Every structure is written in C-alpha cells, then in structure tokens.
Amino acid sequence: MTTTIEKVIVAPEEPRQSVLRRPKETTGVWSWFTTVDHKKIAILYGATALIFFVIAGIEALLIRLQLAGPNGSVLTASQYNTLFTMHGTTMVFLVGMPLAVAFGNYLIPLQIGARDVAFPRLNMFGFWVFLFGGLFLYSGFFLGGAPNGGWFGYTPLTSAPMDAGFLPGRGPDFWTIGLIMLGVGSVTSGLNFVITIINMRAPGMTLMRMPVFVWMMLVVAFLTVFAIPCVTAALIMVFFDRNFSTNFFVAAQGGDPLLYQHLFWLFGHPEVYILILPGMGIVSEILPVFARKPLFGYSVIVFSGIAIGFLGWGVWAHHMFATGLGPVAVSAFSLATLLIAIPTGVKIFNWLGTVWGGSVRLKTPMLFALGFIAMFTLGGLSGVTHAIVPADTQQTDTYYVVAHFHYVLFGGLVFAIFGGFAYWWPKVFGKMLNEKMGKITFWFMLIGFNMTFFPMHFLGLQGQPRRTYTYASNMGWDKLNLLVTVGGFIIALSVAVFLVNVIVTTVKGEVAPEDPWDARTLEWSIPSPVPEYNFAKVPQVKARDDFWHRKYTEDDQGRLVLRPSDSADYKGAVEERVDGHDIHLPSPSYYPLVVTLGMPVLAYAAVFKEPLLVIPGVLLLLFGIYAWAIEPGTEEH
Amino acid sequence: MSETTLPDLAHALESEISIHGHADTNTGATNAKLGMWVFLSSECLFFGGFIAAYLLYKGRIVSGPTPHDVYNIPFTSVTSFILLMSSLTMVLALASIQRGDHRRFRIWLFATALFGTVFIGGQIYEFTEFYREGLSLSENVFGSSFFVLTGLHGAHVTAGIIWLLTLWGMSMQNKLHVQNSERVEIAGLYWHFVDVVWIVIFTVVYLIPK
C-alpha cells in the first residue's frame, strides 16, 4: 500500500557544480557507459553474463574432451585444475547470479509499476563491479596464475603461503580478491532489489499482489545480502593466511581448516537458492500464461519460497558430512536437509496444478518451463539422497554430486533462463525470437543435457572421482564418459542455435506486438520495446494479474470472456507511447564507473603486494565517491 | 578491500536521497534510510564471521601470549566508554540539526568525530603494546583472530570518522539544512552500528574469561 504523505522532506537542492560535466546522452555507444536506466543495465548484465556463459561452456567442453576416454592427454593435470576451477567460479559468480540480476533488473520495476530501481547509480556500480571483477579473475591467466583451487577454494590448499608449494602461482590470490570484489557488487544489487521491492510498488500493488518472480527475487536479494558477507569474511582470512602469515587455517598452530568450510557453505548453501529461486520465479510467470490459468496456489508458492529462504540457512553442513562432524550435528543437518524438500516439493505440485486442465500452448517458453519442472525434480530427488548420510558418504566427491547439482542448476536455472529469454525477448527488444529455432534449441538442450548429466549418476556410483584429470581404462567408465562428452557437445550446439536465432532475429526478425502471449502482468501493458520512462502514467493496481483482469472478465456462468473494447470498463489496451519529455528520470552519471575503476587497481595492489598502487586506487575511489555524493541523482530540467 | 567499499556504499545511499527523498514510499521510510538498515544487517554477518573465528580459537593457543597475558581491561574500558559516549554526542548532533541549531550541531558532530579518533588512538596504542609483548598477526591463532577482527572494526570506525568530518565540512559551507538532515541521520545509523559492534566485541573478546 502506498501512503501518500503530503509533506516533502527534501527541499529542492540548489544547483550544484559537479566535477565532471554531467553526461546527457541517452542513445549511442557512450550512453551505455553512463546510463542509470535499469533496462539498459539489465541488458548489459545479460550480454556480459552470456559471454561468460560461452567462455565457461568452452572450459567445460575442454574438460569433457580430456575425459572423453581413459588416460586423456588433451590437458595436463594443472591445466585441468585451472579449467574446473574457472568453470565453476564463472558459472556461479559470472553467469548464474548476473543472469538472475539481469532479469531482476529489467522486470522488477516493470512488474511492480515503478520508473526505476531505488538506487539507479548504485545499480550501474553493481554492473561495473561485476564486469571488472570478472575481467580481474580472468586476467590471472595472463598475470601469473589463474585460480586453480576449486570454486570452493578449500583451505589449507588455498591458504598456504605461495612458497609452501601447495598451489604454485598467484591463482588463489586472484580468486580470493576477485570474489571479494564480486561480492561487493552482489551485495549492492541485492540491497537495491530489497529496497525497490519493499518501497517502490505502484499504488495498489500490495505484497500479495506481486508477481511470483518479484517475490522470489525479494527472497534472493535478502539471501544475497546476508550470505555474501559470510564468504567475504572467510576469503579475507584466506588472504591473510596466505599473505600475512596469520594462522586461521594452520592446524599446527591450533587453526581449524574446517572453519573455512563452515563459513564457505554458510554462504554456499544459501547461494544455491540464490541461483535457483530466480528460475522458480521465471517459471511461475511462464506457466500461467501458456496454460491460460492463474497460478495454482499463489500464496502457497510465495510462502514456500520464503520457507526455502529461511531453511536454506540451516542445511549448510550437508556439504561436509564426510568431514566427521559428529553424530549430533550430522543428524540435525540431515533432518533439516530432508525438511527443505517439502517447500520445494510443494512448489512442484503447484506448478503441475497450474498446467493441469489448462489450455496449454507449447511455445518455446512453455517447453523450457516444463523442461525445468522435470529436470529440476530429478535434481531435487538426487538432492534428497544427499540428506541420507550413509548414502552421501558414498557419493561425496564422485560424479554423482556433479550430476545432482547440474540437474538443479542447469536443468533448473539454465532452462528457466532460456525460457525467460524466449518469453521476454519481444518485450525487451521488440522482436519475436524465431519459434522454430527456439524449439530446436530446447530439444537439443534437453537431449544433450540428459546425455551429459544422467550417465554421471552411474559413473559416480561406480566410484569415478570428481576433480581428477584422468582415469585408467580398466574401470568400466569408458563408454559412459564418451557418451557424456558427446552430450556436452550437443548442449553446445543448442546454445549455438540460440545465438544464431538472436542474430537472425535482430537482423530481420518479426516485429513483436506489445502483448504477444496474451500475458497477465504489468510489463505487458506498456509498449515494446519498453520506453525509457516505463509507464507514462503510474498504474493503479486493483488485482493480482492486474493486466489480465483489465482484458478479461467472467460471464454469468463464470466463463472467461474478453471485455468488449468499446465498453466503459475496458482498460485492457496497451499504453500509448508518449513523448515522455516531462517525465523526471534519474540522470546518467560517470561516477559509478570512476568508483569501480579504483577497485581493480586496489585488487592488483593486493595480489602483487605493490603498495604504490594503493595510492592511485584510493584516490580514484575517493574522487569517485565524493563526486558521486555531491552530484544530484536527477538534474533539473 | 572491504573497508574501502564501505564509504562508497554509504555515500551512494546518501546521495540518492535527492531523487527519492519524498516520503511517498510504500513504507513511509526513505529508500536511503532503509538501504542503510539493510546494509548494516549485512555487516552483522560480516563481523559475525570474525567473532565466530575468535571464539572458536579461544582455547587453542599453542604458543605465545594468551589474552590473559596482554589485555589491559581498565585501559580498554576507558576507550570503549569514550566510543559509547560518541553515540550520545551523535544523537545530540542529529537532534540539533533537526531543530535547525547549526552551531550546536557542528559542536556535537565534531565531538563525535573526536571521540572516535580518541578510540582509534587507543586502539593503535593497544596494538603497539600487544606487539611489544610478543603478540603479532602470525604469532598464534589468538593474534590472528584478534588483530583481524578488531582491525576491521577500527577500519569501520575510521571510515565513519571521515564520513562525519565530511558532513562537518558540508555544514561549515552551509550545505546541510533541516530538510536534508536525513544525511546526518543515516551517518548516525552507521555510527551507532559501529558502536554496537564494539559492545559485542568488548564483551565477547575482552570480558568473557577463557
């Protein structure tokens, strides 16, 4: 509910001089460097994350080439370590999270009827930190060592000083500092989403009228804000152990390497939900539209999402069952892990209930959403087996675990993301993605995905260890590994078809209508592509799925009928595009970029222990911060 | 790394007030103020990680000085008291600017920054003393967890002092008014938080024996 308080707290600021001339461009290449528009920032996030997706995919293919047959010689053991570390780190921090932020950035303001996010410049700052953090991580390849200690970076492997010879090179330093940096970006974007959702909803957009995607992003944003600092603390300890000879993880000095695992998984398990809940949100938007039914059990889905958000904090130690935590801790975490399957299962049944009895249209987004349900359920089931401690002890560090989390994260998140691409592409770019190529993408991905990851269950149960660069030929793993590798290349093919689809559509695609799917939520009530100002008039929300209720009503027998467009209460038409000149929007700014530029400088100073670099880094940061602080968010017209 | 990100986030929040400074938000609280609350809640887990490490390592000292050997509780009590009093002066500063009393505002704000500086001075003295008595970062797990935890807290206090002095400078140039006094309130939220964290650290780290 919006309470309109007449009193205005802030008087108009007197015109202030900024240090740099205020950028004005809202079109052209330069505007992408200074924009604070949540939609442009979303596209930047999405495009950058897709590039990292391709890079991490190539890393995965190299891993699969190495493992295609026994005694593989494509990669050395050390190259293999680097590749599986960078594949995991990239997919989690540079693909999964930023893609969710891309969708959140684009959709949250539109779905709640807002003109932008709460902190537009902080939003752009988050993107720059993500981009420079990613480039910094990858610069390790050229500057004396890419990260090679696993995406989890267990101590004391990563925390031993460089001259101890555990991990030669500067890999762990690039990894710890890079992740701390990326964490800063994630916390700012999480914070931004929290405030946007609780504070900037249009009149009538009560919490229980919010689209499920927005709800899930709210849970994700809270999880991000609380989970990232845990791993930041752990990473700082690793960095100090490695570079300043502290004893946090030195067992001989009474330090405890397991403390790292606790702190890491205290972040790491909520992180799993940070990755999957956006997917659940996307699917909850797609299913009702293509089943032409309201979401079954809206409030139950919402509360299940919140329950997952809370329970997600109580299950971290199931990643550590094999470390000998003792029977009490093991039982408690086993129980909590079993419990979290309940809200997840509830959601699955609600999605099935949504599709059940609907007039289902099997368009590309719907295929991906249905694929999500099936694949995620498989991943969820193998996840429950990890809660059973004896079974988990058998599965730990085998390919069974790799199979499990790829079913959840690829079968879950990636399927949802590709469904989301197909669904919202027309809204974002004003062009329809080609339906035929979309379906080819889906079927290749579904087949390739299952060929890649289903056999891994068997390989894991037969004992093939993860993170090991080769295997002997007498283990009985040869044929399945070959199958897995072929599957991996089929996934690559499906992604290639998607990219071709994007290029072809951009060049000569069919122009999209405003509401191509006959959808339900507010973003479809405005023109495609969305104008800079989003809504010409701030919408007044009267119902959940407000746009649907503007288009449809019920007749005497409770059947769905289109409101006649000449009737007085018809408000189902898409808003007209207006000039929008007099709509006050946040102004572009250089300073998010300036502040961010200071961070890699400091990061290199830390990695190379180069105190002289600290000075320009701090100066850039301070200059950017102060200039940002005195610059008004919105220029007077 | 982490302490350098702190003021930029805070200033970022602060400077967004000019766009969304109107109270017509869903909760009635401004975005900037809520943003600071969420940021501080994130900081709780950050400090929580280091406090947990300290507690875990308490009885595990293999060699070198133990807490019992180096702590000077009367001295640290005095500096802690001064830091706590700075929260009082912060409240008085905010109350002054909300009344439009700029003279008292500047006095109380400056006093807050001064008390913070005295605390930091005490911390530097304490660190030096401990080091002389043989406790270094690398000496034992106590040294590692103690110095990193209290050092990060000190970095937060230092960032706060810079922030307060910036506001003081703005006030001297007549750029702070009753209308944008929320800038002061948000800085105050941060300052009180840093004090509260110190109460926890002082109790858990210094006062709880063995």
Interface residues (C-beta under 8 A of the other chain):
Chain A: M1 T2 T3 T4 I5 K7 V8 I9 V10 A11 E13 A118 F119 P120 R121 L122 F125 I177 I180 M181 V184 V187 T188 L191 N192 V194 I195 I198 N199 M200 R201 V225 F226 A227 I228 P229 C230 T232 A233 A234 I236 M237 F240 D241 F244 S245 T246 N247 F248 V250 A252 Q253 G254 G255 D256 L259 L263 P586 V595 G598 M599 L602 A603 A606 G617 V618 L621 G624 I625 Y626 W628 A629 I630 E631 P632 G633 T634
Chain B: M1 S2 T4 T5 P7 D8 L9 H11 A12 L13 E14 S15 E16 I17 S18 I19 H20 G21 H22 A23 D24 T25 N26 T27 G28 A29 T30 N31 L34 G35 V38 F39 S41 S42 E43 C44 L45 F46 G48 G49 F50 A52 A53 L56 Y57 R60 I61 V62 S63 L137 S138 N140 V141 G143 S144 S145 F147 V148 L152 T166 H177 Q179 N180 E182
